Structure formats: C-alpha cells, structure tokens
Amino acid sequence: MRSRYSAFVLHLEDYLLATWHPSTRPSALNLGTDPQPKWLGLEVKTHIEGNDTATVEFIARCRIGGRAQRLCEVSRFVREGGRWYYASGVVDA
C-alpha cells in the first residue's frame, strides 16, 4: 500500500499498473491531469492479511487547486506467485 501511494506521488504509472491485478487493471491512469494533486500524507487505519488476500483501510490527503481533500478507501489485495496486487477498492464518500 505504501509503495503504491509513493508511486502516485511520483507519477509512476508503470509501477501502479504493474502492481494492479490484471483482472481489474485499467489500460491507463492519466496521472498527468490538471490541476495536479499535491499529496500530503498517508495514514493506514487497518491492515488485515490472510493467506493470499489482504484488506487495507487508509486515508490519503492531498490538495487539488488549493483545496484540501481526503481519499478514504478500503482496498483489497491478492497475492499470486508470491507478489501482491491491488485488486479493488471501495471509496468512503
């Protein structure tokens, strides 16, 4: 989770796509949209890991166009071939 947050901060689209499960991966992320978010921090609230699945609840804070925003999400990860992949997420409105 932390590596994916860092990849969003650094606009590392290739890394994000490579760590996204193929069954749910988009063809592109379009990280170059304006206005660019200025990422301010990540707080992992909970982390539950099973054998080959994990759930992470987090809050990511940013500013977009001078306005503070929070992304609250519960993300689901799966492990295949010894590697973890982001599978899906539910955003808390």
C-alpha positions in Angstrom: 0.0 0.0 0.0 2.7 2.5 0.9 4.6 1.7 -2.3 1.5 2.4 -4.4 0.9 5.7 -2.5 4.5 6.7 -3.2 4.1 5.8 -6.9 1.0 8.1 -7.1 3.1 10.9 -5.5 5.9 10.3 -8.0 3.6 9.7 -11.0 5.0 6.2 -11.6 2.1 4.9 -13.8 4.1 1.9 -15.0 4.6 0.7 -11.4 1.0 1.3 -10.5 -0.2 -0.7 -13.5 2.3 -3.5 -12.8 1.0 -3.8 -9.2 -2.6 -3.8 -10.3 -4.3 -7.2 -10.7 -4.8 -7.9 -14.4 -8.5 -8.8 -13.8 -9.2 -5.2 -12.7 -6.3 -3.2 -14.2 -7.3 -0.2 -16.3 -5.4 0.4 -19.6 -4.1 3.8 -18.4 -4.3 6.0 -15.3 -3.9 9.5 -16.8 -1.9 10.8 -13.9 -1.0 14.0 -15.9 -4.4 15.7 -15.5 -4.6 19.3 -14.3 -4.7 20.5 -11.7 -2.1 18.1 -10.2 -2.8 16.9 -6.7 -0.1 17.7 -4.1 0.0 14.7 -1.9 0.3 15.5 1.8 0.3 12.1 3.6 -1.0 8.6 4.0 -2.5 7.1 7.1 -3.1 3.3 7.2 -6.0 2.8 9.6 -6.3 -1.0 9.5 -4.5 -3.9 7.8 -5.9 -7.4 7.7 -3.9 -10.1 6.0 -4.9 -13.7 5.2 -3.1 -16.4 3.3 -3.3 -14.8 -0.2 -5.6 -11.8 0.5 -5.3 -8.6 2.4 -7.5 -5.6 3.1 -6.1 -2.2 3.9 -8.2 0.8 5.1 -6.4 4.1 4.5 -6.8 7.9 4.3 -4.7 9.7 1.7 -4.6 13.5 2.0 -3.9 16.0 -0.8 -4.5 19.4 -2.2 -6.1 20.0 -5.6 -6.3 23.5 -6.8 -5.6 24.8 -3.3 -8.4 22.8 -1.8 -7.7 20.1 0.8 -9.1 16.7 0.0 -9.1 13.2 1.7 -9.4 9.9 0.0 -10.8 7.3 2.4 -10.7 3.8 0.9 -10.8 0.1 1.8 -8.5 -1.6 -0.7 -8.4 -5.4 -1.4 -5.1 -7.0 -2.4 -4.4 -10.6 -3.7 -1.2 -12.5 -3.7 -0.3 -14.5 -6.8 3.1 -16.1 -7.5 4.5 -14.5 -4.3 3.6 -10.9 -5.4 0.9 -8.7 -4.0 -1.5 -7.0 -6.4 -4.1 -4.3 -5.9 -7.5 -5.8 -6.8 -10.2 -3.3 -5.9 -11.2 -0.6 -3.6 -14.3 1.0 -2.0 -14.1 4.7 -1.5 -15.9 6.1 1.6 -17.8 9.1 0.5 
